[in-house]
Every structure is written in structure tokens, then in C-alpha cells.
């Protein structure tokens, strides 16, 4: 897609996503706080999260992220999801902190990115933004595609989780996936992440997503495909 068309498309999609989610783009958080530098990881670092997704009867699971290797070629992270109806394991490959070569974007899918995905573009400071159009191969669907991911860094807030209270910086993520079909448009995602330097990771994620069927009608209702909350339960750093 030409850059000019991408820019127009991006502006329209962001506006539509914000309107659909009721988000104004303004985050009334404390703008004061330290700059978040890239963390240093070690094999054995471990984070455990409590997760749920859904509405009336949400799917629940426990999700564990563990650094299994750190070397000159990057960082390997094993992600395990366990619950009554959930049982998955995947390995993510990072070029460095926050820079993803292989990993998930939406759910538990594994994607191989043509360029490094900037999950976190360190250093993080209120007001910073980044936007990527990035090709990838989805190993779950066996299809290539291109996603758009835009991130805006907000301010600081004290976040309460099952693992305790943390000073965390906000990241708003607006993302459009590559899952459009002849009968539906792309999934539009609006996420709010809270990154806490004290644990070198996100401590809370609020995730909403939706898409619309392409019936040709302007009044087609949005179909909500994600309503998730993920919170840190435990953190254990590797022995140094």
C-alpha cells in the first residue's frame, strides 16, 4: 500500500477505533515520573498472570512468562497458558527488550515478523509515540499479512494488582490485524497496558477488540471479539 494511502487509512482507522471504544485519547494520569530505560533480563526471570477473556462467562487461565535463554542472538521467552479450557505453550523470540521477532499480538497465536515489532520502544516517556506497518506470517492460520500497530505512551499511576501495588506507566495500543475476509473487515484492537519498571514488565492489561461484517450496510453492528483483563499475580527474578 502506498505511504500516502496508508497514512489516510491509519488516521481513519484510529479515529474509528477511538470512537467505538469511547476513548478520547486523553489520559489524565500523572505526567511526572522517571524515564523507563530498557530492562536487563536473565534466564530464570518469571512472571505469572491471572487472565480472563469474555463477557457473561469469561474464559479464565493462568499465564506464565519465563526467560529461558539470553545470548548474543537475542532473548527466548516461554509463555504457558493453563486453565479449564486453555492449554497452550509457545516460545517468543526477542531481538532485545521489547523488540519481537517471533511472538503473539492478539491471543496465543505465533507470528513471525519481517522486521522487529516494537512491543515497547525504550526509553519510555510520557508523550512518546510510534507507529508500525509490519508484515508477518501467522503460524496458526498459515497466512501472511500486514498489521498496523500504533502506541502512545501516557502518564504514571499507582496500579493495584494481586501481586501488589506498582508505579506504572501507561501505553495505549491501537492495532488493526490482518484477518479481514470477504464477509468481514479487520479486527480493531484498543489496549491499555501498564508497564512497571520495578518488575521489568507489564502488570496489567485491559484489552478490547471488535470487527464488523461487510454487508454493504452502514448500520452493521460491531461484533466484539475480545474483552480481556490480565493482571500480575507473582514475579520472581532469576538468581543473580
PEDA-V28684 format. One record per pair of residues at least 4 apart in sequence whose C-alpha atoms are under 7 Angstrom apart, sorted by sequence separation. I is the first residue (numbers start at 1). GAP is how many residues later the second one is. D is the distance in Angstrom with one decimal. If there is no record, write none. Layout:
i = <I & I>
gap = <GAP & GAP>
d = <D & D>
This chain:
i = <1 & 2 & 3 & 4 & 5 & 6 & 7 & 8 & 9 & 10 & 11 & 12 & 13 & 14 & 15 & 16 & 17 & 18 & 19 & 41 & 54 & 70 & 71 & 82 & 83 & 95 & 104 & 113 & 124 & 138 & 160 & 161 & 180 & 181 & 196 & 197 & 1 & 18 & 53 & 54 & 70 & 81 & 82 & 94 & 95 & 104 & 137 & 138 & 160 & 180 & 196 & 18 & 52 & 53 & 69 & 70 & 81 & 82 & 94 & 95 & 104 & 137 & 138 & 159 & 160 & 180 & 195 & 196 & 52 & 53 & 69 & 81 & 93 & 94 & 103 & 104 & 137 & 158 & 159 & 179 & 195 & 196 & 213 & 52 & 68 & 80 & 81 & 93 & 94 & 102 & 103 & 136 & 137 & 158 & 159 & 178 & 179 & 194 & 195 & 212 & 51 & 52 & 67 & 68 & 80 & 93 & 102 & 103 & 136 & 158 & 159 & 177 & 193 & 194 & 212 & 51 & 67 & 68 & 79 & 80 & 92 & 93 & 102 & 135 & 136 & 157 & 158 & 176 & 177 & 194 & 212 & 50 & 51 & 66 & 67 & 79 & 92 & 101 & 102 & 135 & 156 & 157 & 176 & 177 & 193 & 194 & 211 & 212 & 50 & 51 & 65 & 66 & 78 & 79 & 101 & 134 & 135 & 156 & 157 & 176 & 193 & 210 & 211 & 49 & 50 & 65 & 66 & 78 & 133 & 134 & 156 & 175 & 176 & 192 & 193 & 210 & 211 & 49 & 65 & 77 & 78 & 133 & 134 & 155 & 156 & 175 & 192 & 210 & 48 & 49 & 64 & 65 & 76 & 77 & 101 & 133 & 154 & 155 & 174 & 175 & 191 & 192 & 209 & 210 & 48 & 63 & 64 & 76 & 77 & 100 & 101 & 132 & 133 & 154 & 174 & 191 & 209 & 210 & 47 & 48 & 63 & 64 & 76 & 99 & 100 & 132 & 153 & 154 & 173 & 174 & 190 & 191 & 209 & 47 & 63 & 75 & 76 & 99 & 100 & 131 & 132 & 153 & 173 & 190 & 208 & 209 & 46 & 47 & 62 & 63 & 75 & 99 & 100 & 115 & 131 & 152 & 153 & 172 & 173 & 189 & 190 & 207 & 208 & 46 & 61 & 62 & 74 & 75 & 98 & 99 & 114 & 130 & 131 & 151 & 152 & 172 & 189 & 207 & 208 & 45 & 46 & 61 & 62 & 74 & 75 & 98 & 99 & 114 & 130 & 151 & 152 & 171 & 172 & 188 & 189 & 207 & 44 & 45 & 61 & 73 & 74 & 98 & 113 & 114 & 129 & 130 & 151 & 170 & 171 & 187 & 188 & 206 & 207 & 44 & 60 & 98 & 113 & 129 & 150 & 151 & 170 & 171 & 187 & 188 & 206 & 43 & 44 & 112 & 113 & 128 & 129 & 149 & 150 & 170 & 187 & 205 & 206 & 42 & 43 & 61 & 111 & 112 & 127 & 128 & 149 & 150 & 169 & 170 & 186 & 205 & 43 & 111 & 112 & 127 & 149 & 168 & 169 & 185 & 204 & 205 & 43 & 111 & 126 & 127 & 148 & 149 & 168 & 169 & 185 & 204 & 42 & 110 & 111 & 125 & 126 & 148 & 168 & 184 & 185 & 203 & 204 & 110 & 126 & 147 & 148 & 167 & 184 & 185 & 203 & 110 & 147 & 166 & 183 & 184 & 109 & 147 & 183 & 146 & 145 & 199 & 39 & 38 & 163 & 161 & 162 & 163 & 161 & 162 & 163 & 38 & 37 & 38 & 36 & 37 & 36 & 37 & 35 & 36 & 35 & 36 & 35 & 31 & 33 & 31 & 30 & 31 & 29 & 30 & 27 & 29 & 30 & 29 & 14 & 36 & 39 & 17 & 54 & 55 & 53 & 54 & 53 & 54 & 53 & 52 & 53 & 52 & 51 & 52 & 51 & 50 & 51 & 49 & 50 & 49 & 50 & 49 & 50 & 48 & 49 & 48 & 49 & 48 & 47 & 48 & 47 & 46 & 47 & 46 & 45 & 46 & 45 & 44 & 45 & 44 & 43 & 42>
gap = <4 & 4 & 4 & 4 & 4 & 4 & 4 & 4 & 4 & 4 & 4 & 4 & 4 & 4 & 4 & 4 & 4 & 4 & 4 & 4 & 4 & 4 & 4 & 4 & 4 & 4 & 4 & 4 & 4 & 4 & 4 & 4 & 4 & 4 & 4 & 4 & 5 & 5 & 5 & 5 & 5 & 5 & 5 & 5 & 5 & 5 & 5 & 5 & 5 & 5 & 5 & 6 & 6 & 6 & 6 & 6 & 6 & 6 & 6 & 6 & 6 & 6 & 6 & 6 & 6 & 6 & 6 & 6 & 7 & 7 & 7 & 7 & 7 & 7 & 7 & 7 & 7 & 7 & 7 & 7 & 7 & 7 & 7 & 8 & 8 & 8 & 8 & 8 & 8 & 8 & 8 & 8 & 8 & 8 & 8 & 8 & 8 & 8 & 8 & 8 & 9 & 9 & 9 & 9 & 9 & 9 & 9 & 9 & 9 & 9 & 9 & 9 & 9 & 9 & 9 & 10 & 10 & 10 & 10 & 10 & 10 & 10 & 10 & 10 & 10 & 10 & 10 & 10 & 10 & 10 & 10 & 11 & 11 & 11 & 11 & 11 & 11 & 11 & 11 & 11 & 11 & 11 & 11 & 11 & 11 & 11 & 11 & 11 & 12 & 12 & 12 & 12 & 12 & 12 & 12 & 12 & 12 & 12 & 12 & 12 & 12 & 12 & 12 & 13 & 13 & 13 & 13 & 13 & 13 & 13 & 13 & 13 & 13 & 13 & 13 & 13 & 13 & 14 & 14 & 14 & 14 & 14 & 14 & 14 & 14 & 14 & 14 & 14 & 15 & 15 & 15 & 15 & 15 & 15 & 15 & 15 & 15 & 15 & 15 & 15 & 15 & 15 & 15 & 15 & 16 & 16 & 16 & 16 & 16 & 16 & 16 & 16 & 16 & 16 & 16 & 16 & 16 & 16 & 17 & 17 & 17 & 17 & 17 & 17 & 17 & 17 & 17 & 17 & 17 & 17 & 17 & 17 & 17 & 18 & 18 & 18 & 18 & 18 & 18 & 18 & 18 & 18 & 18 & 18 & 18 & 18 & 19 & 19 & 19 & 19 & 19 & 19 & 19 & 19 & 19 & 19 & 19 & 19 & 19 & 19 & 19 & 19 & 19 & 20 & 20 & 20 & 20 & 20 & 20 & 20 & 20 & 20 & 20 & 20 & 20 & 20 & 20 & 20 & 20 & 21 & 21 & 21 & 21 & 21 & 21 & 21 & 21 & 21 & 21 & 21 & 21 & 21 & 21 & 21 & 21 & 21 & 22 & 22 & 22 & 22 & 22 & 22 & 22 & 22 & 22 & 22 & 22 & 22 & 22 & 22 & 22 & 22 & 22 & 23 & 23 & 23 & 23 & 23 & 23 & 23 & 23 & 23 & 23 & 23 & 23 & 24 & 24 & 24 & 24 & 24 & 24 & 24 & 24 & 24 & 24 & 24 & 24 & 25 & 25 & 25 & 25 & 25 & 25 & 25 & 25 & 25 & 25 & 25 & 25 & 25 & 26 & 26 & 26 & 26 & 26 & 26 & 26 & 26 & 26 & 26 & 27 & 27 & 27 & 27 & 27 & 27 & 27 & 27 & 27 & 27 & 28 & 28 & 28 & 28 & 28 & 28 & 28 & 28 & 28 & 28 & 28 & 29 & 29 & 29 & 29 & 29 & 29 & 29 & 29 & 30 & 30 & 30 & 30 & 30 & 31 & 31 & 31 & 32 & 33 & 36 & 58 & 59 & 69 & 70 & 70 & 70 & 71 & 71 & 71 & 84 & 85 & 85 & 86 & 86 & 87 & 87 & 88 & 88 & 89 & 89 & 90 & 95 & 123 & 124 & 125 & 125 & 126 & 126 & 127 & 127 & 127 & 128 & 160 & 161 & 161 & 171 & 172 & 172 & 173 & 173 & 174 & 174 & 175 & 176 & 176 & 177 & 178 & 178 & 179 & 180 & 180 & 181 & 181 & 182 & 182 & 183 & 183 & 184 & 184 & 185 & 185 & 186 & 187 & 187 & 188 & 189 & 189 & 190 & 191 & 191 & 192 & 193 & 193 & 194 & 195 & 196>
d = <6.6 & 6.1 & 6.1 & 6.4 & 6.0 & 5.8 & 6.2 & 6.3 & 6.1 & 6.1 & 6.2 & 6.1 & 6.0 & 6.1 & 6.1 & 6.1 & 6.1 & 5.9 & 6.3 & 6.9 & 4.0 & 6.0 & 6.5 & 5.3 & 6.4 & 5.5 & 5.9 & 6.8 & 6.9 & 5.5 & 5.9 & 6.0 & 5.7 & 6.5 & 6.0 & 6.7 & 6.3 & 4.8 & 5.1 & 6.1 & 4.6 & 6.4 & 4.8 & 5.5 & 6.1 & 5.2 & 6.9 & 5.5 & 4.4 & 4.6 & 5.8 & 6.4 & 6.0 & 5.3 & 5.7 & 6.5 & 5.6 & 6.8 & 4.5 & 6.3 & 5.0 & 5.8 & 6.1 & 5.5 & 6.6 & 4.4 & 5.6 & 5.9 & 5.4 & 6.7 & 5.1 & 5.2 & 6.2 & 5.4 & 5.1 & 5.9 & 4.2 & 6.5 & 5.3 & 5.4 & 4.0 & 6.4 & 6.8 & 4.3 & 5.6 & 5.9 & 6.3 & 5.5 & 6.9 & 6.7 & 5.3 & 5.7 & 6.4 & 5.6 & 6.3 & 6.1 & 6.7 & 5.3 & 6.0 & 6.7 & 5.7 & 6.4 & 6.0 & 5.7 & 4.5 & 4.9 & 5.6 & 6.8 & 5.6 & 4.6 & 6.5 & 5.7 & 6.6 & 5.8 & 6.6 & 5.4 & 4.5 & 6.5 & 5.7 & 6.7 & 5.2 & 6.6 & 4.6 & 5.7 & 6.1 & 5.8 & 6.2 & 6.2 & 5.4 & 5.3 & 4.9 & 6.4 & 6.0 & 5.5 & 6.4 & 5.4 & 4.7 & 6.1 & 6.2 & 4.2 & 6.8 & 5.6 & 5.7 & 6.8 & 6.0 & 6.5 & 5.7 & 5.9 & 4.9 & 6.9 & 6.5 & 5.3 & 5.9 & 6.1 & 5.5 & 5.4 & 6.6 & 5.5 & 6.5 & 4.7 & 4.6 & 6.2 & 5.4 & 5.8 & 6.4 & 5.8 & 6.6 & 4.5 & 6.6 & 5.6 & 4.4 & 5.9 & 6.2 & 5.8 & 6.5 & 5.3 & 6.6 & 5.0 & 4.6 & 5.5 & 6.4 & 5.7 & 6.6 & 5.5 & 6.3 & 5.0 & 5.2 & 4.1 & 5.7 & 6.2 & 5.6 & 6.7 & 6.7 & 5.1 & 5.2 & 4.5 & 6.6 & 5.7 & 5.7 & 6.6 & 5.7 & 6.6 & 5.9 & 5.1 & 4.4 & 7.0 & 5.1 & 5.8 & 6.5 & 5.3 & 6.6 & 5.7 & 6.7 & 4.8 & 4.9 & 4.5 & 5.4 & 6.8 & 5.7 & 6.4 & 5.6 & 6.6 & 4.8 & 5.6 & 4.9 & 5.3 & 5.9 & 5.8 & 5.8 & 6.6 & 6.2 & 6.1 & 4.7 & 5.2 & 4.5 & 5.9 & 6.4 & 5.6 & 6.5 & 5.8 & 6.4 & 4.5 & 4.9 & 5.3 & 5.1 & 6.9 & 5.7 & 6.5 & 5.7 & 6.5 & 4.9 & 4.9 & 6.7 & 6.8 & 4.3 & 5.7 & 6.3 & 5.8 & 6.3 & 5.8 & 6.2 & 6.7 & 4.8 & 4.4 & 6.4 & 5.3 & 5.6 & 6.4 & 6.0 & 6.0 & 6.9 & 5.8 & 6.4 & 6.5 & 5.1 & 4.8 & 4.2 & 5.7 & 6.6 & 5.7 & 6.6 & 5.3 & 6.2 & 4.6 & 6.4 & 5.0 & 6.9 & 5.4 & 5.5 & 5.6 & 6.6 & 5.8 & 6.5 & 5.5 & 6.7 & 5.0 & 6.3 & 5.4 & 4.1 & 7.0 & 5.8 & 4.4 & 6.0 & 5.6 & 5.5 & 6.9 & 4.6 & 6.9 & 5.1 & 6.5 & 5.5 & 5.9 & 6.4 & 5.4 & 6.1 & 6.5 & 4.2 & 4.5 & 5.8 & 6.4 & 5.7 & 6.3 & 5.5 & 6.1 & 4.9 & 4.8 & 6.2 & 5.3 & 6.6 & 6.0 & 6.2 & 7.0 & 5.2 & 4.7 & 4.7 & 5.7 & 6.8 & 6.6 & 4.9 & 6.5 & 6.1 & 5.1 & 6.7 & 5.3 & 6.0 & 6.2 & 5.5 & 6.5 & 6.1 & 5.0 & 5.1 & 5.4 & 6.7 & 5.4 & 4.4 & 5.4 & 5.3 & 6.1 & 5.6 & 6.6 & 6.1 & 4.5 & 5.1 & 6.1 & 5.6 & 6.6 & 5.0 & 6.5 & 5.7 & 4.5 & 6.2 & 6.1 & 6.0 & 6.5 & 4.8 & 5.3 & 4.2 & 5.7 & 6.3 & 5.7 & 6.4 & 5.6 & 5.3 & 5.8 & 6.7 & 5.9 & 4.0 & 6.4 & 4.9 & 6.6 & 4.8 & 6.3 & 5.7 & 4.8 & 5.9 & 5.4 & 5.2 & 5.6 & 5.4 & 7.0 & 6.5 & 6.2 & 5.7 & 6.0 & 6.3 & 4.4 & 6.1 & 4.9 & 5.2 & 5.4 & 5.8 & 6.2 & 6.9 & 4.6 & 5.3 & 6.7 & 6.4 & 4.9 & 5.8 & 6.6 & 5.2 & 6.1 & 6.6 & 4.4 & 5.0 & 6.1 & 4.9 & 4.9 & 6.2 & 5.7 & 6.4 & 6.2 & 6.7 & 6.7 & 5.9 & 6.4 & 6.5 & 6.9 & 6.5 & 5.3 & 5.3 & 6.5 & 4.1 & 5.5 & 6.6 & 5.6 & 5.8 & 6.6 & 4.3 & 5.7 & 6.5 & 6.3 & 5.3 & 5.3 & 6.4 & 4.3 & 6.2 & 6.0 & 5.0 & 5.5 & 7.0 & 5.1 & 5.9 & 6.4 & 4.6 & 5.8 & 6.5 & 5.2 & 6.1 & 6.1 & 4.4 & 6.7 & 4.6 & 4.5 & 6.5 & 6.3>
